Amino acid sequence: MRLVLQVGTQIALARMLGPSQYGIFAIGATVIGLSSFFSDIGLAYGLIQKTTVDDRDIRFVFTWQVLLGVGVSAAVYAASNAIAGFFGDARAAPVIQVLSALCLLNALAAPSLNLLKRRLDFKTIQLVQLASYIAGYLLAGIPLALSGAQVWALVAAWLVQALVSGLLLYRATRHALKPLLWYDQAGQQSGYGGTVLVTNIINWAIGNIDRVIVARAFGTREIGLYTTGYNLFYNPTATLLGVVQPVFFSVSSRIADEGQRILGAYRSLVAALTLLVLPVFATVAAVPDTFVGALYGDKWIDAAALCRPLALVMPMFLLFGLTTPLLWTSGRAAKEFQVQAPLALLWAAACAWAATLSLVHVAWMVLALYGLRCALIVGVATRAFGLTLPAFWCSARGGLVLSALMAACLVLADANLQGLPAWQRLVLDVVLGAAVWLASLRLVPRLIAPELASLFARILSPMPHVIARHLSFLAGK
């Protein structure tokens, strides 16, 4: 439900506000994304990894979250004019000033969030995220946008979401608030947090340096087109990853000495990603003009050329996010940093060069770099667990073949539907894509990896007999 709300709300706000207003907001969001890492330096994340947690651990983490949150928020506020000058748009300064409060709000919420992850209470987390998103974007953002608030509708929506989320998360945990600056295990907690901080900064650089370069090299409208096109795919993808990755990490941490079980779960995730998620992004990349025209309208049509490569980035982003817990679980968290640190430098140089050519070249360069990043981290992690390339290919090949087939079918079909309005073409493309997906799996059941077929069998078993019988081909029957 949250995915549907998220996509629907983003489309509605984009239609109301346009690329320029989104561009101003994108500058502020990029700054806060980096700054938040310094107000949450990974201490709270260590609460998941720690074998046992008591009140002292929580008090120590919360105390430093407060101190860092206040300090970073103040620093961002003070530097707002200089940051806006760097990006060449003075309109961003007041936006950055107001958004600086998020550094504190996110820092305050981190202990509660990670305590819930430690307890595997993902149902509460999802309910909190849903409720806060509704409060922020449906109850605040859209009404403000309709009233003419422009970029401030997005600012208010984000702030309300963060505030409501923090309050609800604390209500669910009621953890200790008494200050504690130091205790005998603080060094261990801080050491893990330092590793997470450095890794997160590298991840931010890789995930955002292209937007920084676009904002500097082009203009507010172009960064609005680029960021909105990117976020249309990134936000639901990150939401999905936010559900699956913590579960995989938390469960893997509890069976860290059972490598084959962890590997089996990972292969199931890879098979599900390539068979269920990749086809969606592949078909969007096949018909970007229809997709953008139907959802965003004519004033966003220049984003269509960006959407083809950016849509294909997302499966790689998901695969990367599902692979990193293998490193964390095996005690090789530092490997992620070692692999990505030189890649971040390459990322900056390559995107800067691509920006001298065009905005579209930047998007294609990001796709190529994500492919390299994904290949490197998957190679390191799978070697650590003894997963061979043929075994990995066995899990992924069905989805890859099916995605290519669906994309080819939609390109041919869409070319013959150009006389229709964009929304009608999109509806017909969706119907055709679903039909090709189902027909292909029914006719060639070997496209479904064995580990995924077993998962489908467990899902179908409690369903009504009529439904289970018609979908039994998914379980290899």
C-alpha positions in Angstrom: 0.0 0.0 0.0 2.8 2.4 0.8 4.4 1.8 -2.6 1.2 2.7 -4.3 0.7 5.8 -2.2 4.3 6.9 -2.7 4.2 6.6 -6.5 0.8 8.2 -6.7 1.7 11.1 -4.4 4.9 11.8 -6.3 3.2 11.8 -9.6 0.5 14.2 -8.3 3.0 16.6 -6.7 5.2 16.5 -9.8 2.2 17.5 -12.0 1.3 20.3 -9.7 4.8 21.7 -9.1 6.8 21.2 -12.2 10.6 20.6 -12.8 11.9 23.9 -11.5 10.3 23.6 -8.0 11.5 20.0 -7.7 15.0 21.2 -8.7 15.2 23.6 -5.8 13.9 20.9 -3.4 16.4 18.4 -4.9 19.3 20.6 -3.9 18.1 20.7 -0.3 17.4 17.0 -0.2 20.9 16.2 -1.5 22.5 18.3 1.2 20.4 16.8 4.0 21.1 13.3 2.7 24.8 13.8 3.3 24.5 15.8 6.5 22.2 13.2 8.2 25.0 10.7 8.1 27.0 12.9 10.5 24.1 13.2 12.9 23.7 9.4 12.8 27.2 8.1 12.6 26.2 4.4 12.7 26.0 4.1 16.5 22.3 3.3 16.4 22.8 0.7 13.7 25.2 -1.1 16.1 22.2 -1.9 18.3 21.2 -4.5 15.7 24.6 -6.2 15.5 25.3 -6.3 19.3 24.7 -9.7 20.9 23.0 -8.2 24.0 21.6 -4.7 24.5 20.9 -3.1 27.9 19.8 0.4 29.0 23.4 1.7 29.0 23.8 0.9 25.3 20.6 2.7 24.4 21.3 5.7 26.7 24.8 6.1 25.2 23.6 5.9 21.6 20.6 8.2 22.2 22.8 10.8 24.0 25.2 11.1 21.2 22.4 11.1 18.6 21.0 14.2 20.3 24.4 15.9 20.5 25.3 15.1 16.9 21.8 16.0 15.6 21.9 19.4 17.2 25.4 20.1 16.0 24.9 19.0 12.4 21.6 20.8 12.1 23.2 24.1 13.3 26.1 23.6 11.0 23.9 23.0 7.9 21.8 26.0 8.8 24.8 28.3 9.2 26.3 27.1 5.9 23.0 27.3 3.9 23.9 30.5 1.9 27.3 29.1 1.0 25.8 25.8 -0.1 23.2 27.6 -2.2 25.9 29.7 -3.8 27.8 26.5 -4.7 24.8 25.2 -6.6 24.2 28.6 -8.2 20.6 29.1 -6.9 20.0 31.5 -4.0 16.4 30.1 -3.7 17.8 26.9 -2.2 19.2 28.7 0.9 15.9 29.1 2.9 14.9 25.6 1.9 18.2 24.2 3.2 17.8 26.2 6.4 14.3 24.7 7.2 15.3 21.2 6.1 18.3 21.3 8.5 15.9 20.3 11.3 15.7 16.9 9.7 19.3 16.1 10.8 18.1 16.3 14.4 14.7 14.6 13.8 16.3 11.6 12.0 19.0 11.3 14.7 16.4 11.2 17.5 14.4 8.5 15.7 17.4 6.2 14.9 17.6 4.3 18.2 13.9 3.4 18.3 14.0 2.3 14.6 17.0 0.1 15.1 15.7 -1.4 18.3 12.5 -2.5 16.4 14.7 -4.0 13.7 16.6 -5.9 16.3 13.4 -7.3 17.6 12.4 -8.2 14.0 9.3 -6.1 14.6 9.0 -5.0 10.9 5.2 -4.9 11.1 5.4 -1.9 13.4 8.1 -0.2 11.3 5.9 -0.6 8.2 2.8 0.8 9.9 4.8 3.7 11.2 6.2 4.5 7.8 2.8 4.2 6.2 1.1 6.5 8.8 3.9 9.1 8.7 3.9 9.1 4.9 0.1 9.7 4.9 0.5 12.5 7.4 3.4 14.1 5.6 2.5 13.9 1.9 -1.3 13.3 1.7 -2.4 15.5 4.6 0.2 18.2 4.4 2.1 18.1 1.0 -0.7 17.8 -1.5 -3.0 20.4 0.2 -0.1 22.9 0.4 0.8 22.3 -3.3 -2.9 22.9 -4.3 -2.8 26.1 -2.3 0.2 27.4 -4.2 3.0 26.8 -1.7 5.3 25.5 -4.4 8.5 24.0 -3.1 7.4 24.5 0.5 4.8 21.9 0.0 7.6 19.3 -0.4 9.6 20.8 2.5 6.6 20.6 4.9 5.7 17.1 3.7 9.2 15.8 4.6 9.3 17.5 7.9 5.9 16.3 9.0 6.7 12.8 7.9 9.9 12.8 9.9 8.3 14.2 13.0 5.3 11.8 13.0 7.6 8.9 12.3 9.9 9.7 15.2 7.1 10.1 17.6 5.5 6.8 16.6 8.7 4.9 16.7 9.5 6.1 20.2 6.0 5.3 21.3 6.6 1.7 20.1 9.9 1.3 22.1 9.8 3.7 25.1 13.6 3.4 25.4 15.6 5.1 28.2 16.3 8.8 27.6 18.7 9.5 30.5 22.0 10.9 29.2 25.1 8.8 29.2 28.3 10.2 27.6 30.6 7.2 28.2 30.7 3.6 29.6 32.9 0.6 29.4 31.6 -0.7 26.1 31.4 2.7 24.4 34.6 2.0 22.4 33.2 -1.2 20.8 30.0 0.6 20.0 31.8 3.6 18.5 34.1 1.4 16.4 31.3 -0.4 14.7 29.5 3.0 14.2 32.7 4.4 12.6 32.8 1.7 10.0 29.1 2.2 9.2 29.6 6.0 8.9 32.5 5.7 6.4 30.6 3.2 4.4 27.5 5.3 4.4 29.3 8.4 3.2 30.8 6.4 0.3 27.3 5.1 -0.5 26.0 8.6 -0.4 28.7 9.9 -2.7 28.0 7.1 -5.2 24.3 7.6 -5.0 24.3 11.4 -5.2 27.4 12.7 -6.8 25.7 12.6 -10.2 23.0 14.9 -8.9 25.5 17.3 -7.4 27.3 17.5 -10.8 24.0 17.9 -12.7 23.0 20.8 -10.4 26.3 22.5 -10.9 26.6 21.9 -14.7 23.1 22.5 -15.8 20.2 24.4 -14.1 17.3 24.0 -11.7 15.0 22.7 -14.3 17.5 20.0 -15.4 18.2 18.9 -11.9 14.4 18.7 -11.4 13.9 16.5 -14.4 16.9 14.3 -13.5 16.0 13.9 -9.8 12.3 13.4 -10.3 12.9 10.8 -13.0 15.4 9.1 -10.7 13.2 9.3 -7.6 10.2 7.9 -9.5 12.1 4.6 -9.6 14.3 5.0 -6.6 11.6 5.7 -3.9 9.6 2.5 -4.4 12.8 0.5 -4.9 14.3 1.9 -1.7 11.0 1.2 0.1 11.1 -2.4 -1.1 14.7 -2.8 -0.1 13.9 -1.2 3.3 11.5 -4.1 3.9 13.6 -7.0 2.7 17.2 -6.0 3.6 16.7 -5.5 7.4 14.9 -8.8 7.6 17.6 -10.6 5.6 20.3 -8.9 7.7 18.6 -9.6 11.1 17.8 -13.2 10.3 21.3 -13.8 8.8 22.9 -12.3 11.9 21.1 -15.0 14.1 22.3 -17.9 11.9 25.7 -16.5 11.0 27.3 -19.9 11.5 24.9 -21.5 9.0 26.4 -20.4 5.7 24.4 -22.7 3.5 21.1 -21.5 4.9 22.1 -17.9 4.3 23.3 -18.7 0.8 20.0 -20.5 0.0 18.0 -17.4 1.2 20.2 -15.1 -0.9 19.8 -17.2 -4.0 16.0 -17.1 -3.5 16.2 -13.3 -3.2 18.2 -13.1 -6.4 15.7 -15.3 -8.3 12.8 -13.2 -7.0 14.5 -10.0 -8.0 15.2 -11.0 -11.6 11.9 -12.7 -12.2 9.5 -10.3 -10.4 11.2 -6.9 -10.3 13.5 -6.8 -13.2 10.7 -7.3 -15.8 8.9 -4.2 -14.5 11.9 -1.9 -14.9 12.9 -3.5 -18.2 9.5 -2.8 -19.7 9.5 0.8 -18.4 12.9 1.3 -20.1 11.5 -0.1 -23.3 8.7 2.5 -23.6 9.9 5.6 -21.6 8.0 8.2 -23.7 4.7 6.4 -23.1 5.4 6.0 -19.4 6.4 9.6 -18.7 3.7 11.1 -21.0 1.0 9.1 -19.3 2.1 9.7 -15.7 3.6 13.2 -15.7 2.3 14.9 -18.7 3.9 17.0 -21.5 5.9 19.4 -19.3 7.9 16.4 -18.0 8.4 14.8 -21.4 12.1 15.7 -21.5 12.6 13.3 -18.6 11.7 10.3 -20.9 15.2 10.1 -22.3 16.6 9.9 -18.8 14.1 7.3 -17.6 15.5 4.5 -19.9 18.9 4.2 -18.2 17.6 5.2 -14.8 15.0 2.5 -14.7 17.6 -0.1 -15.5 19.7 1.2 -12.6 17.2 0.1 -10.0 17.5 -3.7 -10.3 21.3 -3.3 -9.8 20.6 -1.0 -6.8 18.4 -3.7 -5.3 20.9 -6.5 -6.0 23.6 -4.5 -4.4 21.4 -3.8 -1.3 20.5 -7.5 -1.0 24.2 -8.5 -1.3 25.8 -6.3 1.3 24.2 -8.1 4.3 26.4 -11.1 3.3 29.4 -9.0 4.0 28.0 -7.6 7.3 27.0 -11.1 8.5 30.3 -12.6 7.7 32.2 -9.9 9.6 33.5 -8.3 6.4 31.7 -4.9 6.6 35.0 -3.2 5.9 35.2 -4.9 2.5 32.3 -2.8 1.3 34.3 0.3 2.0 37.5 -1.1 0.4 35.7 -1.9 -2.8 33.7 1.3 -3.0 36.2 3.9 -1.9 38.1 4.0 -5.3 34.9 3.5 -7.1 33.5 6.7 -5.6 36.5 8.7 -7.2 35.8 7.0 -10.5 32.1 7.8 -10.2 32.8 11.6 -9.7 35.3 11.8 -12.6 33.1 9.8 -15.0 29.9 11.8 -14.2 31.8 15.1 -14.5 33.0 14.0 -17.9 29.6 12.9 -19.0 28.1 16.2 -17.9 30.3 18.0 -20.5 28.3 16.1 -23.2 24.7 16.1 -22.1 22.3 15.3 -19.3 21.3 12.0 -21.0 25.0 11.0 -21.1 25.1 11.4 -17.3 22.2 9.0 -16.9 23.8 6.4 -19.1 27.1 6.8 -17.3 25.4 6.2 -14.0 23.9 2.9 -15.4 27.4 1.8 -16.4 28.9 2.7 -13.1 26.1 0.9 -11.2 26.8 -2.2 -13.3 30.4 -2.1 -12.3 29.6 -1.4 -8.6 27.1 -4.3 -8.5 29.5 -6.7 -10.2 32.4 -5.9 -7.7 30.3 -6.2 -4.5 28.5 -9.4 -5.7 31.9 -10.9 -6.6 33.4 -10.2 -3.2 30.3 -11.3 -1.2 29.6 -14.5 -3.1 33.2 -15.6 -2.9 33.1 -15.2 0.8 30.2 -17.7 1.0 31.4 -20.0 -1.8 28.7 -19.1 -4.3 30.0 -19.9 -7.8 29.2 -17.9 -10.9 27.2 -20.8 -12.5 25.1 -21.2 -9.4 24.4 -17.4 -9.4 23.5 -17.5 -13.1 21.2 -20.4 -12.4 19.2 -18.3 -10.0 19.1 -15.2 -12.3 18.9 -16.5 -15.8 15.1 -17.0 -16.0 14.3 -13.5 -15.0 16.9 -12.0 -17.4 15.6 -14.0 -20.4 12.0 -13.1 -19.5 12.8 -9.4 -19.0 14.5 -9.2 -22.5 11.5 -10.9 -24.1 8.9 -8.6 -22.4 10.9 -5.5 -23.4 11.1 -6.6 -27.0 7.4 -7.3 -27.2 6.5 -3.9 -25.7 8.8 -2.0 -28.1 7.1 -3.6 -31.1 3.6 -3.1 -29.7 4.1 0.5 -28.6 5.5 1.4 -32.0 2.1 0.4 -33.5 0.1 2.3 -30.9 1.5 5.8 -31.4 -1.8 7.2 -32.6 -3.3 6.7 -29.2 -3.0 9.0 -26.2 -0.1 8.1 -23.8 -2.4 6.8 -21.0 -4.2 4.4 -23.4 -0.8 3.1 -24.7 0.4 2.6 -21.1 -2.7 0.6 -20.2 -2.3 -1.6 -23.2 1.4 -2.0 -22.6 0.7 -3.1 -19.0 -1.8 -5.7 -20.1 0.5 -7.0 -22.8 3.4 -7.2 -20.4 1.4 -9.1 -17.8 0.1 -11.5 -20.5 3.6 -12.2 -21.8 5.0 -12.8 -18.3 2.3 -15.3 -17.4 2.3 -17.1 -20.7 6.1 -17.4 -20.7 6.2 -18.9 -17.2 3.3 -21.3 -18.1 4.9 -22.4 -21.3 8.5 -22.5 -20.1 8.4 -23.3 -16.3 12.2 -23.8 -16.3 12.4 -20.0 -16.3 11.5 -20.2 -12.6 14.6 -21.1 -10.5 14.1 -24.2 -8.3 14.6 -22.2 -5.1 11.9 -19.7 -6.2 9.6 -22.4 -7.2 9.8 -23.8 -3.7 9.0 -20.4 -2.3 6.0 -20.1 -4.6 4.8 -23.5 -3.5 4.8 -22.4 0.2 2.9 -19.2 -0.8 0.3 -21.1 -2.8 -0.4 -23.9 -0.3 -2.7 -21.9 2.0 -4.6 -20.3 -0.9 -8.1 -21.5 -2.1 -7.8 -24.6 -4.2 -9.1 -22.9 -7.4 -6.5 -20.1 -7.2 -3.7 -22.5 -6.3 -4.6 -24.9 -9.2 -4.5 -22.1 -11.8 -1.2 -20.8 -10.4 0.5 -24.1 -9.8 2.8 -23.6 -12.7 4.7 -21.1 -10.6 5.6 -23.9 -8.2 6.9 -26.0 -11.1 3.8 -28.2 -11.3 
